Amino acid sequence: MHEQSLVRSLLKQVETLRCEYDGGCVSEVRVEKGPLSGVESFLLSGAFELLSKGTAAEDAILVIDEVPLMAKCKLCSRDFEINNFVFRCPVCSGNVKVTRGDEFHLISVSFSDEPIKNERAPGVGESEQASIRTAEEWDREANVDSSADSCLIFKRDGN
């Protein structure tokens, strides 16, 4: 299930942005995925719920925006939406190039003013205290070499 790997990378990116912008708890993480991205929304949501526990994104809402599959005809240059996975131009039947719908992107991260839940609650013993995990701790727990990420997730620059 590569969705877990995607969520690990996503949470690293979220933590980097949180530190960069001096944010508190993460309230929303918005991603965009297309039909050819190979990402299953249900599995992505489940992996996010599981892997965000103990992080600043633990109570965050994951919003998944589905984008259409778009293409451009190589012959007549017409832009159009691909329906039923028919990869031919609807005007001239020419070959096409997919221009959108094969990606998975981090779109935005929203932070709340609430502090991260890393303080011990009253009546909770030292050994029961929950802690916030950093990206490096994630890698150590999962025995992952963070220098060899197989997935690249980035913040969209508005293009």
FITIBA-874273 format. One record per residue: residue in three letters; x, y, z of N, C-alpha, C in turn. Coordinates in steps of 0.05 Angstrom, whole numbers, padded with zeros to 5 digits, always signed. Each point is the difference from the previous one (the first is absolute). Layout:
BEGIN
ALAXYZXYZXYZ/...
***
This chain:
BEGIN
MET+00017-00024+00000-00017+00024+00000+00018+00025+00000/HIS+00004+00012-00024+00017+00023-00001-00012+00025+00011/GLU-00026+00000+00007-00012+00023+00012+00013+00007+00027/GLN+00009-00020+00015+00014+00005+00025+00026+00015-00005/SER+00015-00008-00021+00024+00014-00007-00006+00029-00008/LEU-00021+00004-00015-00008+00027-00008-00007+00017+00024/VAL-00015-00012+00019-00008+00015+00024+00024+00007+00017/ARG+00020-00019+00003+00024+00007+00015+00014+00024-00013/SER+00002+00000-00026+00013+00023-00014-00017+00025+00004/LEU-00026-00003-00002-00018+00023+00004+00003+00011+00028/LEU+00001-00017+00020+00003+00010+00028+00027+00013+00004/LYS+00021-00009-00013+00026+00013+00002-00002+00028-00012/GLN-00013+00003-00023-00003+00026-00013-00017+00018+00018/VAL-00021-00010+00012-00017+00016+00018+00016+00009+00024/GLU+00016-00017+00011+00016+00007+00024+00021+00022-00008/THR+00012-00003-00023+00019+00020-00010-00014+00027-00003/LEU-00023+00001-00012-00015+00025-00003-00009+00011+00027/ARG-00008-00018+00018-00009+00009+00027+00024+00014+00014/CYS+00023-00011-00001+00024+00012+00012+00008+00026-00014/GLU-00001+00000-00027+00007+00023-00015-00018+00024+00006/TYR-00026-00005+00003-00019+00021+00005-00007+00003+00029/ASP+00014-00014+00018-00004+00002+00028-00029-00005+00008/GLY-00012-00021-00013-00028-00007+00004-00005-00016+00025/GLY-00024-00001+00009-00008-00017+00023-00010-00026-00011/CYS-00023-00009+00010-00011-00025-00009-00009+00003-00029/VAL+00002-00021-00015-00010+00000-00028-00029-00006+00001/SER-00016+00018-00013-00029-00004+00000-00010-00012-00026/GLU+00014+00004-00022-00009-00011-00026+00024-00005-00018/VAL+00000-00022-00014+00020-00006-00021-00016-00005-00025/ARG+00005+00015-00021-00015-00002-00025+00019-00011-00022/VAL-00008-00021-00013+00015-00012-00021-00017-00001-00026/GLU+00013-00004-00022-00013-00002-00026+00010-00026-00013/LYS-00019-00016-00010+00009-00024-00014-00017-00005-00024/GLY+00012-00012-00020-00013-00006-00025-00006-00030-00003/PRO-00016-00007-00019-00007-00028-00004+00023-00018-00008/LEU+00021+00011-00011+00023-00016-00008+00023+00002+00020/SER-00005+00011+00024+00021+00003+00020+00007-00026+00013/GLY-00018-00020-00001+00004-00025+00013-00006+00001+00030/VAL-00012+00021+00009-00006+00004+00028-00030-00005+00005/GLU-00006-00018+00019-00027-00005+00008-00008+00018+00023/SER-00021+00015-00003-00008+00020+00021-00006-00014+00026/PHE-00014-00022-00001-00007-00015+00025+00025-00009+00015/LEU+00019-00011-00014+00025-00009+00012+00017+00024+00010/LEU-00001+00021-00015+00015+00024+00008-00011+00012+00026/SER-00027+00001+00002-00013+00010+00024+00006-00017+00024/GLY-00001-00027-00004+00006-00018+00022+00029+00002+00009/ALA+00018+00002-00019+00029+00003+00007+00005+00026+00015/PHE-00014+00022-00009+00004+00025+00013-00010-00001+00029/GLU-00023-00012+00004-00012-00003+00027+00019-00016+00018/LEU+00011-00021-00010+00018-00017+00015+00027+00013+00006/LEU+00012+00011-00021+00028+00010+00003+00002+00028+00012/SER-00022+00015+00000+00001+00027+00011-00002+00000+00031/LYS-00007-00023+00012-00002-00002+00029+00027+00007+00012/GLY-00001+00017+00020+00025+00008+00014+00016+00021-00014/THR-00012+00012-00021+00013+00022-00015-00016+00025+00004/ALA+00010+00022-00010-00014+00026+00001-00025-00001-00018/ALA-00002-00020-00017-00023-00003-00019-00020-00020+00010/GLU+00002-00009+00025-00017-00021+00011-00030+00006-00003/ASP-00008+00025+00005-00028+00007-00002-00008+00014-00026/ALA+00019+00000-00019-00005+00014-00025-00020-00015-00018/ILE-00013+00015-00016-00018-00011-00020+00016-00003-00026/LEU-00002-00023-00013+00013-00004-00026-00021+00005-00021/VAL+00004+00020-00017-00018+00006-00022+00013-00009-00026/ILE-00014-00018-00014+00011-00010-00025-00017+00011-00023/ASP+00013+00017-00016-00013+00012-00024+00006-00018-00024/GLU-00021-00010-00012+00003-00017-00024+00000+00018-00024/VAL+00021-00002-00017+00002+00016-00024-00006-00017-00024/PRO-00011+00012-00021-00007-00016-00024+00025-00008-00016/LEU-00003-00020-00016+00021-00008-00018-00002+00017-00026/MET+00021+00016-00004+00000+00018-00023+00022-00007-00020/ALA-00004+00007-00025+00019-00006-00021+00001+00022-00021/LYS+00021-00001-00016+00002+00018-00023+00007-00017-00025/CYS-00015+00006-00021+00004-00015-00025+00027+00008-00012/LYS+00015-00020-00009+00026+00006-00013-00003+00010-00028/LEU-00023-00005-00012-00005+00009-00028-00013+00028-00002/CYS-00023+00003+00014-00015+00025-00003+00003+00018+00024/SER+00015-00008+00021+00006+00016+00024-00025+00006+00017/ARG-00021-00014-00004-00024+00004+00016+00004-00011+00029/ASP-00008+00016+00020+00000-00010+00028-00027-00011+00006/PHE-00001-00023+00015-00026-00012+00006+00003-00019+00024/GLU-00023-00007+00011-00001-00019+00022-00003-00028-00011/ILE+00016-00018+00010-00001-00028-00009-00023-00014+00015/ASN-00018-00012-00014-00022-00015+00012+00003-00029-00006/ASN-00007-00017+00019+00001-00029-00003+00027-00010-00009/PHE+00021+00015+00007+00028-00008-00006+00004-00005-00030/VAL-00013+00016-00017+00004-00001-00029+00020+00021-00007/PHE+00024-00009-00007+00023+00019-00004+00003+00007-00030/ARG-00022+00011-00011+00000+00010-00028-00015+00027+00000/CYS+00009+00017-00017-00013+00026-00003-00029-00004-00009/PRO-00019+00013+00013-00028-00002-00008-00006+00014-00027/VAL+00018+00017-00009-00005+00015-00024+00013-00013-00024/CYS+00026-00007+00002+00014-00011-00023+00011-00028+00004/SER-00006-00012+00023+00009-00027+00007+00031-00003+00002/GLY+00013+00023+00002+00029-00001+00002+00010-00010+00027/ASN+00026-00006+00001+00012-00008+00026+00001+00024+00018/VAL+00001-00006+00026-00002+00022+00020+00023-00002+00020/LYS+00004+00022+00014+00019+00001+00022-00016+00007+00025/VAL+00003-00016+00021-00014+00006+00025+00013+00025+00012/THR-00017+00020+00007+00010+00025+00011-00008+00003+00030/ARG-00019-00015+00009-00008+00002+00028-00015-00025+00008/GLY+00003-00008+00025-00015-00023+00010+00017-00024+00006/ASP+00026+00003-00003+00018-00022+00006+00018+00006+00024/GLU-00007+00021+00015+00017+00009+00022-00014-00002+00027/PHE+00017+00003+00020-00008+00001+00028+00016+00023+00012/HIS-00014+00022+00009+00013+00024+00010-00010+00008+00027/LEU+00017+00011+00017-00008+00014+00024-00008+00028-00010/ILE-00024+00009+00007-00010+00026-00009+00003+00020+00023/SER-00009-00007+00024+00002+00019+00022+00000-00014+00027/VAL+00009+00015+00020+00000-00009+00027-00010+00023+00017/SER-00020-00005+00017-00011+00021+00017+00007-00007+00029/PHE+00007+00021+00015+00008-00003+00028-00021+00014+00018/SER-00003-00011+00023-00017+00013+00020+00018+00014+00020/ASP-00013+00016+00017+00015+00014+00021+00004-00018+00024/GLU-00012-00023+00000+00002-00018+00023+00029-00011+00002/PRO+00010-00002+00024+00027-00012+00003-00001-00030-00005/ILE+00022-00011-00008+00002-00028-00005-00003-00015+00026/LYS-00014-00022-00001-00006-00016+00024+00024-00016+00009/ASN+00020+00013+00009+00024-00015+00010+00003+00004+00030/GLU-00018+00015+00013+00002+00003+00029-00015-00022+00013/ARG+00010-00008+00023-00013-00022+00015-00026+00010+00011/ALA-00021-00016-00003-00026+00007+00011+00000-00005+00030/PRO-00015+00015+00015-00001-00004+00029-00008-00029+00006/GLY+00014-00011+00019-00006-00028+00009+00012-00021-00018/VAL+00014+00007-00020+00013-00020-00018+00029-00003+00009/GLY+00008-00025+00004+00027-00005+00009+00021+00005-00022/GLU+00024+00003+00008+00022+00006-00018+00002-00021-00022/SER-00003-00025+00007+00002-00022-00020-00023+00000-00020/GLU-00023+00013+00008-00023+00000-00018-00002+00025-00017/GLN+00019+00018+00002-00001+00025-00015+00004-00006-00029/ALA-00018+00012-00016+00003-00002-00029+00020+00020-00010/SER+00015-00006-00020+00020+00019-00010-00005+00004-00030/ILE+00010+00022-00009-00002+00007-00029+00025-00012-00014/ARG-00005-00014-00022+00022-00011-00015+00009+00018-00022/THR+00026+00002-00003+00012+00016-00022+00003-00019-00024/ALA+00006+00012-00023+00003-00015-00024+00023-00020+00003/GLU+00022+00009+00013+00023-00018+00004-00008-00024+00017/GLU-00017+00005+00021-00009-00023+00017-00017-00019-00016/TRP-00016+00011-00019-00016-00018-00018+00018-00019-00015/ASP+00022+00012-00011+00018-00016-00016+00013-00022+00017/ARG+00009+00007+00024+00012-00020+00017-00019-00022+00007/GLU-00025+00007+00007-00020-00020+00007-00006-00018-00024/ALA-00001+00011-00024-00007-00016-00023+00024-00012-00014/ASN+00024+00005+00011+00025-00009-00013+00002+00010-00028/VAL-00005+00026-00004+00000+00012-00027+00024+00018-00003/ASP+00013-00002-00022+00022+00018-00007-00012+00025-00012/SER-00001+00022+00016-00013+00024-00009+00014+00013-00024/SER+00025-00008-00005+00014+00012-00023-00008-00014-00026/ALA-00016-00022+00002-00008-00015-00024-00030-00001-00003/ASP-00014+00022+00003-00029+00001-00003-00007-00008-00029/SER-00020-00017-00002-00009-00009-00026-00022+00017-00011/CYS-00010+00019+00016-00022+00017-00008+00007+00029+00005/LEU-00007+00017-00018+00005+00028+00003-00027+00015+00002/ILE-00004+00013+00022-00024+00015+00004+00009+00029+00005/PHE-00013+00019-00013+00009+00028+00003-00024+00018+00003/LYS+00006+00024+00011-00021+00020+00002-00003+00013-00027/ARG-00025+00002-00008-00007+00011-00026+00006+00030+00000/ASP+00012+00010-00022+00008+00028+00000-00021+00018-00015/GLY-00023-00010-00006-00021+00016-00012-00002-00004-00030/ASN+00018-00014-00013+00000-00005-00029-00019-00023-00006/
***
